[in-house]
Amino acid sequence: MWVYMPTKISVYKKCMEDKKLAASVLLPLIEFEFAFLGSQKPAITQSKENFQQLKILFQICKAHNWVSTKIAKLGKKDEYWFKLSNKGFKEIYELAGPMADKRKDQWAKLLC
């Protein structure tokens, strides 16, 4: 007997197509893991070991016009990064905010 099993779609692929979902995934990452507080533009950084994840996050951000730079090596470290545009960050924040940390949320509002 044949049974239909829906194909799982990666959350990354869903984020490429759904701006609100992408913002909801990215905002906690920006707040928790990546360079943010005190920055003029939020920057997403990753080590060489996680470069593939960084490329996918970049593609998601690029698909929604949220980036202001290309992926670049971060100084002499074995890390890579890209910056979000202020307009892009504002859209992410408006779709998914506020941040959990009140201090970071105040900074987010200043950037917006």
Buried (B, 14 or more C-beta within 10 A) or exposed (E): EEEEEEEEEEEBEEBBEBBEBBBBBBBEEBBEEBBBEEBEBBBBBBEEEEBEEBBBBBEBBBBBEBBBEEBEEBEEEEBBBBBBBBEBBBBBBEBBBBBEBEEBBEBBEEBB
